[in-house]
Amino acid sequence: MSPRFLIDAQLPPALAEAFRHAGFDAVHVADLGLLSATDRQIWSAAVEQSAALVTKDRDFLMIRAASDSGPTIIWIRSGNVGNRGLIDQVTGALPAILAAIERQEAVIEVAARR
């Protein structure tokens, strides 16, 4: 089964569209009415949807570290980059992301290329 992705608020909705264009089930928190939700509410939505949580928010790393279970966290570390650059960075990393999900890694870091 193909992984699902929940895109967090500080990432553009276009990232969810890019995941869908690549053939994956993806939704942005805004699509679920969770744009101003707490981290715990977003965490719960990812768990309920069996989705990997794509985020720039370090707080989710702390929540995941303190938990025996929960969603896979895809932590985006892009620095100051425009939406197009960010989307290209993440979609370019999709093979590595998918391999890490297959290995059931709890946290997957996607860092900016230098």
DSSP file (Angstrom, degrees, kcal/mol; ACC not computed):
  #  RESIDUE AA STRUCTURE BP1 BP2  ACC     N-H-->O    O-->H-N    N-H-->O    O-->H-N    TCO  KAPPA ALPHA  PHI   PSI    X-CA   Y-CA   Z-CA
    1    1 A M              0   0    0      0, 0.0     0, 0.0     0, 0.0     0, 0.0   0.000 360.0 360.0 360.0 138.2    0.0    0.0    0.0
    2    2 A S        -     0   0    0      1,-0.1    23,-0.0    21,-0.1    21,-0.0  -0.485 360.0-107.4 -74.2 140.2    1.2    3.5   -0.9
    3    3 A P        -     0   0    0      0, 0.0    22,-0.7     0, 0.0     2,-0.3  -0.282  26.3-136.7 -67.9 154.9    1.9    5.8    2.0
    4    4 A R  E     -ab  25  51A   0     46,-0.6    48,-2.9    20,-0.1     2,-0.4  -0.777  15.2-149.5-105.9 155.8   -0.3    8.8    2.8
    5    5 A F  E     -ab  26  52A   0     20,-2.2    22,-2.1    -2,-0.3     2,-0.5  -0.991  10.8-162.6-132.7 135.5    1.0   12.2    3.6
    6    6 A L  E     -ab  27  53A   0     46,-3.0    48,-3.0    -2,-0.4     2,-0.5  -0.980  19.6-147.3-113.8 120.4   -0.4   15.0    5.8
    7    7 A I  E     -ab  28  54A   0     20,-2.9    22,-2.4    -2,-0.5    23,-0.2  -0.779  15.9-129.8 -94.8 125.9    1.2   18.4    5.1
    8    8 A D    >   -     0   0    0     46,-2.9     3,-1.6    -2,-0.5    22,-0.1  -0.185  25.3-100.7 -74.2 165.7    1.6   20.7    8.1
    9    9 A A  T 3  S+     0   0    0      1,-0.3    -1,-0.1    25,-0.2    46,-0.1   0.770 114.9  58.6 -61.5 -34.3    0.5   24.4    8.1
   10   10 A Q  T 3  S+     0   0    0      2,-0.1    -1,-0.3     0, 0.0    45,-0.1   0.480  96.4  76.3 -82.6   3.0    3.9   26.0    7.6
   11   11 A L  S <  S-     0   0    0     -3,-1.6    72,-0.0    43,-0.2    -4,-0.0  -0.836  94.7 -98.5-106.7 150.4    4.4   24.2    4.3
   12   12 A P    >>  -     0   0    0      0, 0.0     3,-2.1     0, 0.0     4,-0.6  -0.358  18.9-127.4 -72.2 144.4    2.5   25.3    1.1
   13   13 A P  H >> S+     0   0    0      0, 0.0     4,-1.5     0, 0.0     3,-0.7   0.781 107.6  72.3 -55.6 -26.5   -0.7   23.5    0.0
   14   14 A A  H 3> S+     0   0    0      1,-0.2     4,-2.2     2,-0.2     5,-0.1   0.745  86.1  64.8 -62.8 -22.1    1.0   23.1   -3.3
   15   15 A L  H <> S+     0   0    0     -3,-2.1     4,-2.1     2,-0.2    -1,-0.2   0.901 100.2  50.0 -67.2 -39.5    3.3   20.5   -1.7
   16   16 A A  H <X S+     0   0    0     -3,-0.7     4,-2.4    -4,-0.6    -2,-0.2   0.911 110.3  51.1 -62.5 -40.9    0.2   18.3   -1.2
   17   17 A E  H  X S+     0   0    0     -4,-1.5     4,-2.7     1,-0.2    -2,-0.2   0.892 107.7  52.5 -62.3 -40.1   -0.7   18.8   -4.8
   18   18 A A  H  X S+     0   0    0     -4,-2.2     4,-1.5     2,-0.2    -1,-0.2   0.894 109.2  49.2 -64.0 -40.2    2.9   17.8   -5.8
   19   19 A F  H  <>S+     0   0    0     -4,-2.1     5,-2.4     2,-0.2    -2,-0.2   0.922 112.4  48.2 -63.0 -43.7    2.6   14.6   -3.8
   20   20 A R  H ><5S+     0   0    0     -4,-2.4     3,-1.8     1,-0.2    -2,-0.2   0.908 108.3  54.0 -63.3 -40.9   -0.8   13.8   -5.5
   21   21 A H  H 3<5S+     0   0    0     -4,-2.7    -1,-0.2     1,-0.3    -2,-0.2   0.829 105.1  55.0 -61.6 -31.8    0.7   14.5   -8.9
   22   22 A A  T 3<5S-     0   0    0     -4,-1.5    -1,-0.3    -5,-0.2    -2,-0.2   0.442 130.3 -97.2 -81.3  -0.2    3.4   12.0   -8.1
   23   23 A G  T < 5S+     0   0    0     -3,-1.8     2,-0.3     1,-0.3    -3,-0.2   0.621  82.9 123.2  99.7  14.4    0.7    9.4   -7.4
   24   24 A F      < -     0   0    0     -5,-2.4     2,-0.7    -6,-0.1    -1,-0.3  -0.758  66.5-112.1-110.5 155.8    0.3    9.6   -3.6
   25   25 A D  E     +a    4   0A   0    -22,-0.7   -20,-2.2    -2,-0.3     2,-0.3  -0.761  52.6 160.2 -81.3 117.4   -2.6   10.3   -1.3
   26   26 A A  E     -a    5   0A   0     -2,-0.7     2,-0.3   -22,-0.2   -20,-0.2  -1.000  18.8-179.4-145.8 143.9   -1.8   13.7    0.3
   27   27 A V  E     -a    6   0A   0    -22,-2.1   -20,-2.9    -2,-0.3     2,-0.3  -0.994  22.6-130.8-142.2 146.6   -3.7   16.4    2.1
   28   28 A H  E >>  -a    7   0A   0     -2,-0.3     3,-1.3   -22,-0.2     4,-0.7  -0.707  28.5-117.3 -93.2 149.1   -2.8   19.8    3.6
   29   29 A V  G >4>S+     0   0    0    -22,-2.4     5,-2.8    -2,-0.3     3,-1.0   0.823 115.1  63.1 -55.8 -31.2   -4.0   20.6    7.1
   30   30 A A  G >45S+     0   0    0      1,-0.3     3,-1.3     4,-0.2    -1,-0.3   0.855  96.2  58.2 -61.9 -34.2   -6.0   23.5    5.6
   31   31 A D  G <45S+     0   0    0     -3,-1.3    -1,-0.3     1,-0.3    -2,-0.2   0.716 108.4  46.5 -67.3 -20.0   -8.0   21.0    3.6
   32   32 A L  G <<5S-     0   0    0     -3,-1.0    -1,-0.3    -4,-0.7    -2,-0.2   0.309 118.8-108.3-103.1   6.5   -9.1   19.4    6.9
   33   33 A G  T < 5S+     0   0    0     -3,-1.3     3,-0.2    -4,-0.2    -3,-0.2   0.767  89.3 116.8  72.3  25.2   -9.9   22.6    8.7
   34   34 A L    > < +     0   0    0     -5,-2.8     3,-1.6     1,-0.2    -4,-0.2   0.081  23.8 119.6-113.0  22.4   -6.8   22.3   10.8
   35   35 A L  T 3  S+     0   0    0     -6,-0.3    -1,-0.2     1,-0.3    -5,-0.1   0.855  89.9  28.8 -59.4 -36.1   -4.9   25.3    9.7
   36   36 A S  T 3  S+     0   0    0     -3,-0.2    -1,-0.3    -7,-0.1    -2,-0.1   0.079  95.7 130.8-110.6  24.0   -4.9   26.8   13.3
   37   37 A A    <   -     0   0    0     -3,-1.6   -28,-0.1     1,-0.1     2,-0.1  -0.288  61.7-103.7 -72.8 159.6   -5.0   23.4   15.1
   38   38 A T     >  -     0   0    0      1,-0.1     4,-2.2    -2,-0.0     5,-0.2  -0.347  32.9-106.4 -74.5 163.7   -2.6   22.5   17.9
   39   39 A D  H  > S+     0   0    0      1,-0.2     4,-2.9     2,-0.2     5,-0.2   0.900 122.4  53.8 -57.7 -40.9    0.3   20.2   17.3
   40   40 A R  H  > S+     0   0    0      2,-0.2     4,-2.5     1,-0.2    -1,-0.2   0.877 107.4  50.1 -63.8 -37.6   -1.6   17.4   19.2
   41   41 A Q  H  > S+     0   0    0      2,-0.2     4,-2.1     1,-0.2    -1,-0.2   0.904 113.1  45.8 -66.8 -40.4   -4.7   17.9   17.0
   42   42 A I  H  X S+     0   0    0     -4,-2.2     4,-2.3     2,-0.2    -2,-0.2   0.913 111.5  52.5 -67.7 -42.1   -2.5   17.6   13.9
   43   43 A W  H  X S+     0   0    0     -4,-2.9     4,-2.3     1,-0.2    -2,-0.2   0.937 109.9  49.1 -55.9 -48.4   -0.7   14.6   15.4
   44   44 A S  H  X S+     0   0    0     -4,-2.5     4,-3.0     1,-0.2    -1,-0.2   0.885 108.7  52.8 -61.3 -40.0   -4.1   12.9   16.0
   45   45 A A  H  X S+     0   0    0     -4,-2.1     4,-2.0     2,-0.2    -1,-0.2   0.905 109.1  49.5 -63.3 -40.8   -5.2   13.6   12.4
   46   46 A A  H  <>S+     0   0    0     -4,-2.3     5,-2.7     2,-0.2     4,-0.5   0.915 113.0  47.1 -63.5 -42.7   -2.1   12.0   11.1
   47   47 A V  H ><5S+     0   0    0     -4,-2.3     3,-1.2     1,-0.2    -2,-0.2   0.944 111.9  49.9 -63.1 -47.9   -2.6    8.9   13.3
   48   48 A E  H 3<5S+     0   0    0     -4,-3.0    -1,-0.2     1,-0.3    -2,-0.2   0.850 116.7  41.5 -60.1 -35.4   -6.3    8.7   12.3
   49   49 A Q  T 3<5S-     0   0    0     -4,-2.0    -1,-0.3    -5,-0.2    -2,-0.2   0.427 105.8-126.0 -91.6   0.7   -5.4    8.9    8.6
   50   50 A S  T < 5 +     0   0    0     -3,-1.2   -46,-0.6    -4,-0.5     2,-0.3   0.922  61.4 151.0  50.6  47.1   -2.4    6.6    8.9
   51   51 A A  E   < -b    4   0A   0     -5,-2.7     2,-0.3    -6,-0.2   -46,-0.3  -0.816  53.8-118.9-112.0 146.9   -0.4    9.4    7.3
   52   52 A A  E     -b    5   0A   0    -48,-2.9   -46,-3.0    -2,-0.3     2,-0.7  -0.668  34.8-127.5 -75.2 137.9    3.2   10.4    7.5
   53   53 A L  E     -bc   6  73A   0     19,-2.9    21,-3.2    -2,-0.3     2,-0.6  -0.817  18.0-158.9 -96.3 116.7    3.3   14.0    8.8
   54   54 A V  E     +bc   7  74A   0    -48,-3.0   -46,-2.9    -2,-0.7     2,-0.3  -0.853  32.4 147.1 -97.6 119.1    5.4   16.3    6.6
   55   55 A T  E     - c   0  75A   0     19,-2.6    21,-3.3    -2,-0.6   -48,-0.0  -0.958  55.1-151.4-150.5 159.7    6.5   19.3    8.7
   56   56 A K  S    S+     0   0    0     -2,-0.3     2,-0.6    19,-0.2    19,-0.1   0.361  71.0 111.3-105.3  -3.3    9.1   22.0    9.4
   57   57 A D    >   -     0   0    0      1,-0.2     3,-1.2     2,-0.0     4,-0.4  -0.628  54.9-160.2 -83.7 113.5    8.1   22.1   13.0
   58   58 A R  T >> S+     0   0    0     -2,-0.6     4,-1.3     1,-0.2     3,-1.2   0.756  83.7  77.3 -61.1 -26.1   10.7   20.7   15.4
   59   59 A D  H 3> S+     0   0    0      1,-0.3     4,-2.2     2,-0.2    -1,-0.2   0.846  87.0  59.1 -56.6 -33.9    8.0   20.2   18.1
   60   60 A F  H <> S+     0   0    0     -3,-1.2     4,-2.4     1,-0.2    -1,-0.3   0.810  99.5  57.4 -67.3 -27.7    6.8   17.1   16.3
   61   61 A L  H <> S+     0   0    0     -3,-1.2     4,-2.4    -4,-0.4    -1,-0.2   0.901 107.7  47.7 -65.5 -39.7   10.2   15.5   16.7
   62   62 A M  H  X S+     0   0    0     -4,-1.3     4,-1.6     2,-0.2    -2,-0.2   0.905 111.8  49.1 -67.8 -41.9    9.9   16.0   20.4
   63   63 A I  H  < S+     0   0    0     -4,-2.2     4,-0.2     1,-0.2    -2,-0.2   0.928 113.5  47.0 -62.2 -44.1    6.4   14.5   20.5
   64   64 A R  H >< S+     0   0    0     -4,-2.4     3,-1.3     1,-0.2    -2,-0.2   0.890 109.3  53.7 -66.6 -39.2    7.6   11.5   18.4
   65   65 A A  H 3< S+     0   0    0     -4,-2.4    -1,-0.2     1,-0.3    -2,-0.2   0.817 109.8  48.6 -64.8 -30.0   10.7   11.0   20.6
   66   66 A A  T 3< S+     0   0    0     -4,-1.6     2,-0.4    -3,-0.2    -1,-0.3   0.390 104.1  77.2 -89.7   3.6    8.5   10.8   23.7
   67   67 A S    <   -     0   0    0     -3,-1.3     3,-0.0    -4,-0.2    -4,-0.0  -0.890  66.3-148.1-120.5 144.7    6.1    8.4   22.1
   68   68 A D  S    S+     0   0    0     -2,-0.4     2,-0.3     1,-0.0    -1,-0.1   0.677  88.8   9.5 -78.2 -17.9    6.3    4.6   21.5
   69   69 A S  S    S+     0   0    0     -3,-0.0    -3,-0.0     3,-0.0    -1,-0.0  -0.891  72.9 112.9-149.7 177.8    4.2    5.0   18.4
   70   70 A G        -     0   0    0     -2,-0.3     3,-0.1   -23,-0.1   -26,-0.0  -0.850  64.4 -33.2 140.4-175.7    2.7    7.6   16.1
   71   71 A P        -     0   0    0      0, 0.0     2,-0.3     0, 0.0   -19,-0.2  -0.317  63.7-100.0 -72.3 155.6    3.0    8.9   12.6
   72   72 A T        -     0   0    0    -21,-0.1   -19,-2.9   -26,-0.1     2,-0.6  -0.582  39.7-139.3 -65.5 136.0    6.3    8.9   10.7
   73   73 A I  E     -cd  53 107A   0     33,-2.9    35,-3.3    -2,-0.3     2,-0.8  -0.909  12.7-163.3-104.9 122.6    7.6   12.4   10.8
   74   74 A I  E     -cd  54 108A   0    -21,-3.2   -19,-2.6    -2,-0.6     2,-0.7  -0.902  15.6-158.6-104.3 103.8    9.1   13.8    7.6
   75   75 A W  E     -cd  55 109A   0     33,-2.5    35,-3.0    -2,-0.8     2,-0.5  -0.753   0.6-154.3 -93.4 113.5   11.1   16.8    8.9
   76   76 A I  E     - d   0 110A   0    -21,-3.3     2,-0.5    -2,-0.7    35,-0.2  -0.768  13.4-178.3 -91.4 123.2   11.8   19.4    6.2
   77   77 A R  E     + d   0 111A   0     33,-3.2    35,-2.1    -2,-0.5   -21,-0.1  -0.797  27.2 139.9-120.5  85.8   14.9   21.5    6.8
   78   78 A S        -     0   0    0     -2,-0.5    -1,-0.1     1,-0.2    33,-0.1   0.575  38.7-156.0-107.6 -11.3   14.9   23.9    3.8
   79   79 A G        -     0   0    0     -3,-0.1     2,-1.1     1,-0.1    -1,-0.2  -0.355  65.2 -11.8  65.1-151.7   16.0   27.2    5.3
   80   80 A N  S    S+     0   0    0     -2,-0.0     2,-0.3     0, 0.0    -1,-0.1  -0.716  90.5 137.1 -85.5 100.6   14.9   30.2    3.3
   81   81 A V        -     0   0    0     -2,-1.1    -3,-0.1     3,-0.0    -2,-0.0  -0.992  52.3-108.8-143.2 146.7   13.7   28.9    0.0
   82   82 A G     >  -     0   0    0     -2,-0.3     4,-2.5     1,-0.1     5,-0.2  -0.200  39.5 -99.5 -69.8 167.8   10.7   29.7   -2.2
   83   83 A N  H  > S+     0   0    0      1,-0.2     4,-2.9     2,-0.2     5,-0.2   0.891 122.4  52.0 -57.1 -42.9    7.8   27.3   -2.6
   84   84 A R  H  > S+     0   0    0      1,-0.2     4,-2.6     2,-0.2    -1,-0.2   0.930 111.5  46.7 -62.0 -45.1    9.0   26.0   -5.9
   85   85 A G  H  > S+     0   0    0      2,-0.2     4,-2.4     1,-0.2    -1,-0.2   0.895 113.2  49.3 -63.1 -40.4   12.5   25.2   -4.5
   86   86 A L  H  X S+     0   0    0     -4,-2.5     4,-2.6     2,-0.2     5,-0.2   0.930 112.0  47.8 -64.4 -46.0   11.0   23.6   -1.4
   87   87 A I  H  X S+     0   0    0     -4,-2.9     4,-2.9     1,-0.2     5,-0.3   0.920 112.7  49.0 -62.6 -43.6    8.6   21.4   -3.6
   88   88 A D  H  X S+     0   0    0     -4,-2.6     4,-2.2    -5,-0.2    -1,-0.2   0.903 111.0  51.4 -61.6 -40.6   11.5   20.4   -5.8
   89   89 A Q  H  X S+     0   0    0     -4,-2.4     4,-1.0    -5,-0.2    -2,-0.2   0.939 114.9  41.2 -61.3 -48.1   13.6   19.6   -2.8
   90   90 A V  H  < S+     0   0    0     -4,-2.6     3,-0.5     2,-0.2     4,-0.3   0.928 116.6  46.5 -70.6 -45.6   11.0   17.3   -1.3
   91   91 A T  H >< S+     0   0    0     -4,-2.9     3,-1.0     1,-0.2    -1,-0.2   0.859 109.9  55.7 -67.2 -32.2    9.8   15.6   -4.5
   92   92 A G  H 3< S+     0   0    0     -4,-2.2    -1,-0.2    -5,-0.3     4,-0.2   0.793 108.0  49.5 -65.7 -26.9   13.4   15.0   -5.4
   93   93 A A  T 3X S+     0   0    0     -4,-1.0     4,-2.6    -3,-0.5     3,-0.5   0.438  80.2 105.0 -89.3  -0.8   13.9   13.3   -2.1
   94   94 A L  H <> S+     0   0    0     -3,-1.0     4,-3.2    -4,-0.3     5,-0.3   0.870  75.2  54.0 -53.5 -44.0   10.8   11.1   -2.6
   95   95 A P  H  > S+     0   0    0      0, 0.0     4,-2.0     0, 0.0    -1,-0.2   0.931 113.8  42.8 -57.1 -42.6   12.8    7.9   -3.4
   96   96 A A  H  > S+     0   0    0     -3,-0.5     4,-2.2    -4,-0.2    -2,-0.2   0.888 114.2  51.4 -68.9 -38.7   14.8    8.2   -0.1
   97   97 A I  H  X S+     0   0    0     -4,-2.6     4,-2.4     2,-0.2    -1,-0.2   0.936 110.9  47.7 -61.8 -47.1   11.6    9.2    1.8
   98   98 A L  H  X S+     0   0    0     -4,-3.2     4,-2.4     1,-0.2    -2,-0.2   0.891 111.0  51.0 -63.8 -39.8    9.8    6.1    0.5
   99   99 A A  H  X S+     0   0    0     -4,-2.0     4,-1.6    -5,-0.3    -1,-0.2   0.903 111.0  48.6 -63.6 -40.8   12.7    3.8    1.3
  100  100 A A  H  <>S+     0   0    0     -4,-2.2     5,-2.4     2,-0.2    -2,-0.2   0.886 110.7  50.4 -67.5 -38.6   12.8    5.2    4.9
  101  101 A I  H ><5S+     0   0    0     -4,-2.4     3,-1.6     1,-0.2    -2,-0.2   0.916 108.2  53.4 -62.8 -42.1    9.1    4.7    5.3
  102  102 A E  H 3<5S+     0   0    0     -4,-2.4    -1,-0.2     1,-0.3    -2,-0.2   0.856 107.2  51.1 -60.2 -35.6    9.5    1.2    4.1
  103  103 A R  T 3<5S-     0   0    0     -4,-1.6    -1,-0.3    -5,-0.1    -2,-0.2   0.460 115.9-121.6 -79.9  -0.7   12.1    0.7    6.8
  104  104 A Q  T < 5 +     0   0    0     -3,-1.6    -3,-0.2     1,-0.2     2,-0.2   0.847  44.8 177.7  62.2  38.4    9.6    2.1    9.3
  105  105 A E      < -     0   0    0     -5,-2.4    -1,-0.2     1,-0.1     3,-0.1  -0.510  26.6-145.8 -69.8 140.0   11.8    4.9   10.4
  106  106 A A  S    S+     0   0    0      1,-0.2   -33,-2.9    -2,-0.2     2,-0.4   0.867  83.6  27.8 -75.8 -37.9   10.1    7.2   12.9
  107  107 A V  E     -d   73   0A   0    -35,-0.2     2,-0.5   -33,-0.1    -1,-0.2  -0.993  64.3-170.1-130.8 131.1   11.8   10.4   11.7
  108  108 A I  E     -d   74   0A   0    -35,-3.3   -33,-2.5    -2,-0.4     2,-0.5  -0.980  13.0-151.9-121.0 119.4   13.0   11.2    8.2
  109  109 A E  E     -d   75   0A   0     -2,-0.5     2,-0.6   -35,-0.2   -33,-0.2  -0.800   8.9-169.5 -97.2 129.3   15.0   14.3    7.7
  110  110 A V  E     -d   76   0A   0    -35,-3.0   -33,-3.2    -2,-0.5     2,-0.3  -0.927  17.7-171.7-115.4 103.2   15.0   16.1    4.4
  111  111 A A  E     -d   77   0A   0     -2,-0.6   -33,-0.2   -35,-0.2   -35,-0.0  -0.653  29.9 -93.4-100.2 153.0   17.7   18.7    4.5
  112  112 A A        -     0   0    0    -35,-2.1     2,-0.3    -2,-0.3    -1,-0.1  -0.295  39.7-117.7 -60.4 140.4   18.5   21.4    2.0
  113  113 A R              0   0    0      1,-0.1    -1,-0.1   -35,-0.1   -24,-0.0  -0.607 360.0 360.0 -76.5 141.9   21.0   20.5   -0.7
  114  114 A R              0   0    0     -2,-0.3    -1,-0.1     0, 0.0    -2,-0.1   0.392 360.0 360.0-110.7 360.0   24.0   22.8   -0.5
